[in-house]
Structures are given as structure tokens and as C-alpha cells.
């Protein structure tokens, strides 16, 4: 064996230079940003037309529809799935003294803890107000809160506990992984779930008829950013800098798909890990690409320092992202000078002056000594929808489900909501821009009129 090895080594030594060298070959399918779906010419009409009672899945703009020049054999998510099982005539639990509602909160020591605490405050305020306004003979609401843990499957166990303790429904949670796990359980326990904070676009793709979400998902934010950046501002050299997690991977996908369908695929999709604070390698790669815009998709604990390091390295690209850029920690960690001009998709204007919002802000401040954020607002609205359904349906989980899944529109403290066939809120959202030390809020960009398709 040793002699054979020596002979082979000698033959390789006699081979001409470059005979064994690595040769770089272009692979058009290697990049995840260039898949089989073709990039159509601007103005290509959409052959897909809604065939059900609800608009396109996620209210996708026509110019961002996948394979929009092809009429599909079947269209999903245009009609709502019904629950055809028994239960609507089940009697109320015996000796009922309270109407129990569960709250699945994120771990108190995790990256979602602050947002989870604000959501909890919105839920508690809604329940306190409902109990204060109850009529004689009406049962009070009782909140059962349970905090999730990093252990895989913890949310599933909590969802089972809610059912075992006769919770009529539950609210939660922010973490996408935990919400997905809990959702699979409610399909078996038949306990309705209201989500007020998880933007994962794939959450409702199961179309499990035991869930409604009032928080605008990442589809709405991604589509708005794509229209604003490409169509309105003419940005074509775009880099994505996202968290290496399910929220980052799934959250940014609608945006990446949208800009590709507009004819301008992202140059790079660079990842970072939660907990990273230095980004030397990623900054060097982004700088070499010389982008016009960098889109952040992650928590401010990472995106704030990343933005500062990009500017320090001389990257002049405009900064964009989803609603978490508006978190105070982003400006704090990036610095006001770095944050200047940053643009983020956002659900609604928190400085609006309509009575529903201003009265809610006043009550929230009186109760907690602070202003509410979007998470508190949507948690309050989601809880109000649920409590109204419980009052009308009585202590019966199945009738509560029927009322919740029949909601098409709702006007809450956060504003107007419109629910599609997956029970997702697809109402128009806005965008925010950091200018001169504060965030300013602007209406969404208007759709461009159709162009003549290129031949």
C-alpha cells in the first residue's frame, strides 16, 4: 500500500501545472436569490384573479405576484376553512365562577421580553376594563398567564395546560417558533388562539381555523419596503443583513421575493447571529458590494451596532428595515447621526390624534405611567375582540371560534383592520423615517400606474 501511494504521488508530481487546480464554474442555480421563477418585464399583466370572497393571499400587489403571467389551476387561501366538528351545543363547565383567558408570554429573560411585557400590559388593561364594566350577574374574566421557556416544545405544554384548566381561549405569543408549536396543539385541544405580535408570514399558512392575528405580518412590511425602495426611490443595488434565525429567515423572504419580481434581485443576503456585537466580516463584504441600500431584519441589539460599524467603515448606503428599527434601542446603539435617514415599515402612526387612540394612550399612561407602543395596542385590540366574542357566545370554545373567525373588519385603538381568508390583518400600513432626532410617520407609497410590457 505504501509503494502504491508513493507511485501515485510521483505521477501527480509529473502532471502539468494547473491540471489539478480548482476551476470556478458559474452555476446559475447556486444563488438562493435567483430561482427558477423568471423575472418578468415591467408591465407584464397579472393573469391571476381572485376567485374567492377574499383578496390575494397576503394582499400581494399585482406587480409582486409570483408567476403573475400564468393562471394557476387552483388558488389557495381565498376562502376560509370551516370547523365542521361537534361542540357548539356542549354545556358550560359546572360550577363556573370565572371566564378564563390564557396569556402565553415570551421568556422574561429572552430577546422578546420587553415587547412581551408591553403586550401583557395591553391584555391586562383590556381585561381590567371589561371586569369594571360588567353588569350584575355576569361572570368576571380571569387571566391565566404562563411564560414560555427556551426549551423546545414548552409552548405546546403550556397550550395543553390552558385547555386542562378550562381556558376559553388564549393570547400569544411574539416568538415565531413558539407560536407555531402552540398552534399545532390548538388544532387538537380546540382552544382558540389570538396572536397580537408575531409577524412570521408563514404562521397562518396552515390555515388552522383556530387562530386570528391582528398584527400586520412581514408580508405587508416587505411589500411596502419593496414598493418604496424600488418603485418610488429607484434603489436597485440592495443588500439584506438579517438575523440567522427563523424570524430573520422567514421574515425577510417576502421582501427578497418582491424586489426580485420588480426586476432587481438583492445583491447579497448576509446573516448574523443573535448576540453578535462585532460584524467585521459582514461589513467588509457589504462594503465591497457598494450597495445603495442595506435592509436590516433583526433585533436592535444587533442591528444598531451593525449600522454604526457600517457607517464607520465608509458604507454610505441608506438604511431600511421593518418595525423593530423604530425601537428606541436602535437609535441608542447606532447613534443619532448613524440613524439619521433610516426608514422602516410600521403598522400605524403612534402620534395620531383620533379619539380611540388618544383615549387609550391616556388610560394606559394612567395605569402604567408610560406610553403604549404598537405591541400594547395590538394586544389590547386582540383582547377586546376576544372578550366581545366570549360575552356573545358564552363559555363555549366552539361558539367563540365561530364568532372570532367570522370577523372581516374591525376598528380598534390601533385603527382599521381587514382580515383575509387566513384571518390575517391586511389593512394598509405606513412607514417611519428618523429625521432630526425623532421618528416621523408617512402614508404608504402609491402604486405606480401599469406600464407597457417590454417586447
JOQUI-V135489 format. One line per field, one symbol per residue. ss: DSSP state (a for helix, b for strand, c for the rest). phi: phi as a letter, one per 40 degrees, with the letter a starting at -180 (. if undefined). psi: psi as a letter, one per 20 degrees, with the letter a starting at -180 (. if undefined). A space follows every 10 residues. Layout:
ss = ???
phi = ???
psi = ???
This chain:
ss = caaaaaaaaa aaaacccccc cccccccccc cccccccccc cccccccccc ccccccaaac caaacccccc cccccccccc cccccccccc cccccccbbb bbbbbccccc ccaaaaaaaa aaaaaaaaaa aacccccccb bbbbbbbccc cccaaaaaaa aaaaccccbb bbcccaaaaa aaaaaaaaac cbbbbccccc ccaaaacccc bbbccccaaa aaaaaaaaaa aacccccbbb bbbccaaaaa acaaaaaaaa accccccbbb bbccccccca aaaaaaaaac ccbbbbbcca aaaaaaaaaa aacccccbbb bcaaaacaaa aaaacaaaac ccbbbbcccc ccccaaaaaa aaaaaaaacc cccaaaaaaa aaaaaaaaaa aaacccaaaa aaaaacccbb bbccbbbbbc cccbbccccb bbbbbccbbb bbcccccccc ccccc
phi = .ccccccccc ccccccdgcb ccbcbcbcbc cccbbccccc cdgcccccbd bbcbcddgfc ddcbccfccb cccabcgbbc ccbbcchcbc ccdcfcbabc bcbcccdcbc cbcccccccd cccccccccc cccccdgccc cbcbcbccbc ccgdcccccc cdcccgccaa bibccccccc cccccccccf bcbbbbaccd ccdcccfccb abbccccccc cccccccccc ccbgcbbbbb bbccacdccc ccddcdcccc ccgbdccabc bacchcbbbd cccccccccf ccabbcbicc cbcccccccc cccgcbccbb icdcccddcc ccccgdcccd gcbbcacacc bcbcddcccc dccccccbga ccbccccccc ccccdccccc cccgcbcccc ddcccccbba bbcchcbbbc cbgbcbcdbb bbbcbfgacb bbcccccccd bcccc
psi = hhggghghgg hhhiqqpihj qpppppoijh piinahpqoq qpipqphppp jaiqaqojlp qgijpplijp orhqprkiqp projrrhhjq qqqqlphrop pqooqrpija ijgghhhhgg hggggggghg hhjqrpipqq qppoppprri ppighghghg hgghjkphrr pragpgghgg ghhhhhhhil pqpppjiojo higjihkpkk qqpipprigg gggggggggg ggikphnppp orqmrghggh gighgghghg ijjmqqgqnp qqqpiqiqlg ggggggghil qhqpopnaqh hghghggghg ghijpjqqpr aahihiphhg hghhqhhhip ipppqqgroi jrjqhgghhg gghghhhikr qqahhgghgg ghhggghghg hhhamohghg ggggiipgqp oahiapqppa ijlqokqqaa qqpopljrpq pqrqqqpqqq rppq.
